[in-house]
């Protein structure tokens, strides 16, 4: 897999999904250790993943249900604990 640090918008990448090439739609870093990655699979379906780089080790997971309860309509932002999201996340299949 490409290093998370090297992912750029528009890049076609192998290794994020083991079975196919994906296209990076957006990459947003939170400091130097956490990443939010949006990509499209070959069918064009957008997928959101979060990742962490810790002592050179990369971890990328999908959080299928980030909300424990749906936010109210007027809520503008919600803060999450990265470690909790990573613990609930699933490895790419």
C-alpha positions as CSV (number, residue, x, y, z in Angstrom):
1,X,0.0,0.0,0.0
2,X,1.1,3.5,-0.6
3,X,2.2,5.4,2.5
4,X,-0.7,7.5,3.9
5,X,1.6,10.5,3.8
6,X,1.9,10.2,0.0
7,X,-1.9,10.1,-0.8
8,X,-3.0,13.0,-2.9
9,X,-6.4,14.0,-4.4
10,X,-6.9,12.3,-7.8
11,X,-4.3,9.6,-7.3
12,X,-5.2,6.0,-8.4
13,X,-3.9,3.7,-5.7
14,X,-3.6,0.0,-5.2
15,X,-3.4,-1.5,-1.7
16,X,-6.1,0.5,0.1
17,X,-8.5,-2.2,-1.0
18,X,-6.7,-5.5,-1.6
19,X,-8.8,-6.4,-4.6
20,X,-8.9,-3.3,-6.7
21,X,-7.6,0.1,-7.7
22,X,-9.3,3.1,-6.0
23,X,-9.3,6.8,-6.7
24,X,-8.5,9.3,-3.9
25,X,-11.2,12.0,-3.7
26,X,-10.0,13.9,-0.6
27,X,-7.3,13.7,2.1
28,X,-7.5,15.7,5.3
29,X,-4.8,15.5,7.9
30,X,-5.3,16.2,11.6
31,X,-1.8,17.1,12.7
32,X,0.8,14.6,11.6
33,X,-0.7,11.4,13.0
34,X,-4.4,11.2,11.9
35,X,-6.0,11.2,8.5
36,X,-9.5,11.3,7.0
37,X,-9.5,9.7,3.6
38,X,-12.3,9.7,1.0
39,X,-11.9,7.5,-2.1
40,X,-14.1,5.9,-4.8
41,X,-14.1,2.3,-5.5
42,X,-14.2,1.0,-9.2
43,X,-18.1,1.3,-9.1
44,X,-17.8,5.0,-8.2
45,X,-19.0,4.5,-4.6
46,X,-17.4,7.0,-2.2
47,X,-15.9,5.4,0.9
48,X,-14.8,7.3,4.0
49,X,-11.9,5.9,6.1
50,X,-9.8,7.2,9.0
51,X,-6.2,6.4,9.6
52,X,-3.4,6.8,12.0
53,X,0.4,6.9,11.7
54,X,2.2,6.0,14.9
55,X,5.9,5.4,15.1
56,X,5.9,4.6,11.4
57,X,3.1,2.1,11.6
58,X,0.0,2.8,9.5
59,X,-3.5,1.9,10.4
60,X,-6.5,2.5,8.1
61,X,-10.0,1.5,9.2
62,X,-13.6,2.1,8.2
63,X,-16.1,3.3,10.8
64,X,-19.4,2.1,9.5
65,X,-21.6,3.8,12.1
66,X,-19.7,6.8,13.6
67,X,-22.8,8.1,15.4
68,X,-24.0,6.5,18.6
69,X,-27.1,8.7,18.2
70,X,-28.0,10.9,15.3
71,X,-27.1,14.5,15.9
72,X,-30.0,17.0,16.2
73,X,-30.7,19.1,13.1
74,X,-29.1,22.3,14.5
75,X,-25.8,20.6,15.4
76,X,-23.0,22.1,13.4
77,X,-20.1,19.9,14.5
78,X,-19.4,16.8,16.6
79,X,-16.0,15.9,18.2
80,X,-15.0,12.3,18.5
81,X,-12.2,10.5,20.2
82,X,-9.8,9.2,17.6
83,X,-8.8,6.2,19.6
84,X,-12.4,5.2,20.1
85,X,-13.2,5.5,16.4
86,X,-10.1,3.4,15.5
87,X,-11.1,0.7,18.0
88,X,-14.6,0.5,16.5
89,X,-13.3,0.6,12.9
90,X,-13.0,-2.4,10.6
91,X,-9.9,-3.1,8.4
92,X,-10.4,-2.8,4.7
93,X,-11.7,-6.0,3.1
